[in-house]
Amino acid sequence: MNNPRKICAVITARPSYSRVKTVLQAIKDHPKLELQLVVAGSALLDRYGNAVNFIEKDGFTIHEKVFMVLEGENKTAMAKTTGLGVMELANVFYNLQPDAVLTIADRFETIATSIAAAYQNIPLIHLQGGEVTGNIDEKVRHANTKLADIHFVTSDDAKNRVLKMGEDERYVFNTGCPSIDLAAEVQQTPALDFDPFQKYGGVGASFSLDEDYIVVMQHPVTTEYHQAKADVTKTLEVIDEIGVPTFWFWPNVDAGADGTSNGIRSYREKHNPKNIRFFKNMEPNDFLRLLVNGKCLIGNSSVGIRECSFLGVPVVNIGTRQNRRLRGENVIDVSYSKEEIKEAITSQLETPKNTRSTIYGEGDSGKRIADILSEIELRFHKTISY
C-alpha cells in the first residue's frame, strides 16, 4: 500500500480557520491522506482572538507554529510580515517535506505560503481563487492562483475567471465554499445553545438574549486604511443611536486595523454605549449560531456574503471591501454615509429570513476536496492554457 499523501495546510488568521475547518477534518479522516497543520500569523495572537486555541480544542494536531506578525498594522508592516512568513514557512516546508501545500483564499500574508511552496517545487493547492473584491486581497488572490497548481473554487463564476487566467481546466474544481459546510451543520441545529457572555466574556454592555439583537464585524480596507477610524466611528454612532442590542467583533490584522481598533476603544471610553458588547473571537459554529439567531449582520466581512447567504441572514454591507463579490438577495450595499447605514439597518431589521441561497455551495465541500486530493496527479510545473 502506498503511503498517505502529506497535505500541509497553513492557517494564518482567525477567518481562515472557519474557511477550511471541514477540509482539514476530511483530510485528517481520509485513509489516503495525512494532514500536516501549520498555524501562523495572527491566528496565534491573543489580541486577534487566539484562533489556535479553537483549532487545538477541535482535536487537530499542530505540527508547526510560525510567529511572523510585525507590529504596526500599516502597509509597511504588512509587507514585512509577509516577508517574514516566506522565510519561516520555507524552513517549515523543508522540514515537513509535504507532498502538497494548501493556501487559503486571499489575505495579504497567504502569498507567503504560496511563494515558500512554489519556489521549492511543492505542488500548491489554492482555495477560493477567481473571486473579486475591493481590497489588496484581490491582487493577492490572483497571485496565489498563478502560483498554484490545483484550484478549488466556490462558484462557476469564480471557475470561469480562473480559466480565463489561463489555468488548466483539469485542475480547476468548483467544490463550493468549505465555510458553507459549517453553515449547513448549524442550519440543522440552529438553537443558540450557549451564553455568549458567560462563554466568551467580552467587554461592554450586557443584555437579555431574548431581545432582538444584531451583529457587527467591520474590518479596515487596506487600500483605504487612513480612513479606518473615521469609517468605524460612523458605524458606531449609528448602532449607538439605533439602540438595538449588538454583538461587535474585533477587526482582522490588516493595514488600518490600529485605526479601527482605536476608533472602537475611543468611542467606548467616551460614550460607553449601553447596547454594545465587544468580543475578540468565537468558535466558528458558535459564531454562526449567533448570526442565525440575530436580526442582521452589519459591516464588511465576507461572512455576510458567504455564510449569511446560505443561512438567509439579512446583511448591511458597508463600503468597498466586498466590491463585485457574488452575493445573494440578503445583502444591502451602502457607502460610509450614516444616513445610508441607518436606513439599511432599519430596513433589514424588518426583513424576514427567507432569502437563502446556495451560490457558494450545498455544504459538502470538505469531503469533495479531500476525495479529489487523494486521487489527482500532483504536479508543480504548468504552462498557460490557450
N, C-alpha and C positions, 0 to 999 in steps of 0.2 A: 504494500500500500504506500502511495506517495505521502510525503509529509504534508501537513496542512499548510496552505499559503499564509504567510505572515502579513497581515494588513495593519499598518501603523496609522492610527488616526490621531490628529493633532487638534486639541481644543484650546483655543486662545482667549475665549471670553465667555461671559455669562450666557448670552443668547445663543452661542454656537452649540452649547450642550443640548438645549431643547431641540435644535435643528437636527441633531444627529443621534440622539439617545436611542431610538429604536433601531437605527443602523448598527450601532455598537452592540446592542443586545443580540441582534440577528447574526452578526459576525461571530460573536462570542459563542452562540449556541450552534453554529453550523459545523458539521463534522469535518468539512474540507477546509475550514478557515481557522486561523489563530489571530486573536486580537492583541495588538500591541498599542497601548494607550499612552499618549504624551499630553500632559496638561501644562499650559504655558500662559504667559501674559497676565492679563487682568483676571483670568479665571482663578488665579492663585491668591489674589489680594482681597483682604477684608473690606477695604473701602468700596469695592465694586461687587460685594456680595458673596465672596468666598465660594464660588461655584464648585471648587474642588471638594468641599465637604459633602455636597449633594451627590457628586459623582461617586465618592467612596461609599456613601450611605446606600447607594443603589447597587452596591456589590461589585463594582468594576475595580480591577487591579490596575494601578497606575505604574507604568514602567519607568517613566522619567518625568521630572518636573523642571521646567525651564523658566527661570526668573529673568525677564527681559524688558519690563516696562520702565522707561526712563521718565522721571518726574518732569512736569512742565505742562502737559495737556495742551500743547500747541503744535503747529505744523512741524517745527524742527524736532521736537520730542517724538512725534510720530515717525519721522524718517529715521531717527537714531534707534528707536525701539525696534523698528523693522530690521535695521542693520544688525543689531544685537541678536535678533531672532535668527537671522541667516547663519551667523557664526555658531550659535549654540545648537541649533537644530541640525546643522551639518555634522557636528560631532555625535549627536544623538542617533542620527540615521546610520552613521558609520559604525557605531557600537551595536545597534539593534539589528542591522542587516535585514530590513524588511523586504518582502517581495514586491510590495507596493505601498505607497503613502497616500493617505486621504486628507485633502484640504477642503475646508468648509466655506462656501459662499463667498463673501466679498468684503469682510472687514479689512482695514488697512494692513494689519500685520499678517494676514493669511498669505500674502505674497512671499513672506519669508519661508513658509513651509514649501511653497511651490519651487522657489529657487534652490533651496537646500536639497530637495529631492531630484529635480530635473537635472541639475548640474552634476549629480552623482550617478546619472543613468538609472535612476529608480523610477519605475512606472508610477505616474501620478494620476490619482483619481480626484475629480472635482465635482462637488455637489453644488447645485443651484446656479449653474452658468446660464448665460444667454438672457438674463433679465436686465432691466434698465431702472435706474434711479437717478436722483439729482444730487449726488454726493461724490466724494473721492472714491467711494466704493465701486462706482461704475467702472472707472479705469482699472481698479484692482481686479474686479471680477473678470473683465475681458482679458486682462493679462494672465490671470490664472487659467482661463480657458485655453489660451495659446500655449501655455507651458504644460497643460495636462494632456494625458493620453486616453483617459476614459472619462466620459461625461454623463452624470446623472442629473437631468434637468427636471423641472417641476411642471412644465406645461408644453403643449405643442407650439405655442408662441415662442417660448424660450428655445425649444429644439430647432425651430426654423432659423432663429437668429444665430445659433451656434453653427448650424450647417452653412449659413451664408458667410461665416468667418473662415470657411474652408476646412472644417473638421470632417473626419471620415464618418459617414453615416453608420457604419458597422459598430462604431464605438460611442454613439450618442443615443441615450435611452431616456425616454420620458417615463420616469417612475413615480411622478408626483413628489410632493414635499414630505420628508420624514416627520416634520413637526405636525402634519395633519394626522399621523398615526396616533400621537398623544391626544389630539383633539377628539379623534374618534373614540378613544378609550374614555375620555371624560364625558362625551356625549351619552355613553351607555350608563354612567353613574354620575350624574351632574350635581348631586346634592353637595352643598357646602358643608362638608363633614369635619371641619376643623375650625378653631377660633384663631383668626389671623393675629389678633393682639397677643393672645397667650403663646402661640407657637413661634411667632417671629418678632415680637416686641415692637420695634419701630418707635418713632417719636412723634409727638403732637397730640391731636385731639383723639378722644375715644367716642364711640357712638354705637348704637344698637345695630346688630346685623339684620334685624328685622326691618330696618328702614331701607328704602331705595338708596343705592349708592352708585357712584361712578368710579372709574379707574383712570389714572393719568400716567403716561410714560412718554416723556419728551426728552429727546437727545439733541445735542448740538449738531449743526450741519457743518461739516468740515470746510466746505467752500464758503461758508458764511460765518465762520467761527467768532468773528469780532462782534456779531450781533447776539451771541448766545444768551447773555444775561438779560438784555432788553426783551428778547423773544420769550423767554420763560417767565419773565415778570408779568408780561401781558396775560399769559395763561393763568398765572397765579391770581391776578386781580379778578379775572372773570370767574374762576372757580370760587374764590372767596365771596364775591358778590352774589353768585347764584345760591350759595349756602347749602348745596347738596352734599351729604357725607361723601368723602373722597379718599380713596387709597392712592397715594402718589409714590412712584418708584424712582429711585436714583438713576442718573444717566449712565451710559456706557463711557469707557475711557476713549475719547476722541479729542481732536483739537477743538477747543471751546468748552470741554467738559468742566473746566475750572470756572468758566463764566456761568454755565448752567447751575453748577453746584453752589457758587457764590450767590447767585440770584435767589435760589431756594432758601439758603441759610439766612440771607439778609431779610427776605420777606417774612420768614417765620419769626425771626427775632424782633422785627419791628412791629408786625401786625398780629402775630400769634393767632392765626386763623382757627376758628372753633370747629371747622368742619373737615380738616385735612389731617390725615395720618401718613407719615412718610416712612418708606421701607427701602432697604437696600436690595433685597432679593427674596425669592421664594422658590421652592421646588417646582419644576415645570408643571406637574399635574395640579398642584395646589393653586398656582397662578391662573391656570386655565379655568379651574372651578370658580375662582374668584371672579374671573371675567364673565363666565356664562351666567352667573347669578346676579351680575350687576346690570345696570341700565345702559351703560355706554362706555366706550374707551375713547379717551381724548389724548392727542399728542401726535407723534410721528414715527412710532415704532412699526416695524414690518409685521408684528403680530396682529396689528389691525387689518393688514392686507391679507395675510395668510389664514391664521387660525380663526380669526373672528369671522372671516367669510364663510368658513366651514360651519362654525357654531351659530352663525346668524346674529352675532352681537353687533349692534349699531356702533359706528365709529365716526369720530370727527378727526380727520387727518389734516394737520396744520403744516403749512409751508411746503418746501420743495424736496424734502428728504426722500420721499417716495414717488417723485415725479415719474409718470408714464408707466409705473408698475401695474401689471394686470390686476384689476380689482373687481370685487363683486358689488352688488347693489346696496350693500350695508354701509358703504363709505360715503361721507360728505367731505369734499375737499374745500379748505378755506385758506386764506392768507393769514398773516400775523395780525390782522385787524381785530381789535377787541369786539367790535360790533359783529363781525362775521362769526367769530368763535362763539360768542354768546347766543346768537341766533341759531347756529347749527346745533349747539348742545341742547337748546330748548326744543328744537325740532326732533332730535334723536331721542330725547327723554320720553317723547310721546310715540315713538316708533315701536311697533311690536316686533318680536324676534321671529320673523318669518321670511327672511331673505337669505336663507342658507345657499351655499354654492360649493361645487366640487371642482372649481377651476384649478385648484392646487392638489388634487388627488382624492382618493377614496379612503385612505387610511391603511394601506398595505405596503407602503414604500420600503420600509426597512428590510422586510423579508425579500422583496423583489431585488433589491440591491445586493444583498448577501448572496442570493442564488446566482446572479449574473457574475459576481466576483469569483465565485467558486469554479466557474467554467470558462470564462473568457480568456482568450490568449493574451497574456501580458506582454507589453512592448514598451520601449522607451524612445523609439525613433518613429518619426512620422513626416510626411510631406503634405503640402496643401493639396486638397482635392479640388479638381476643376470641373 
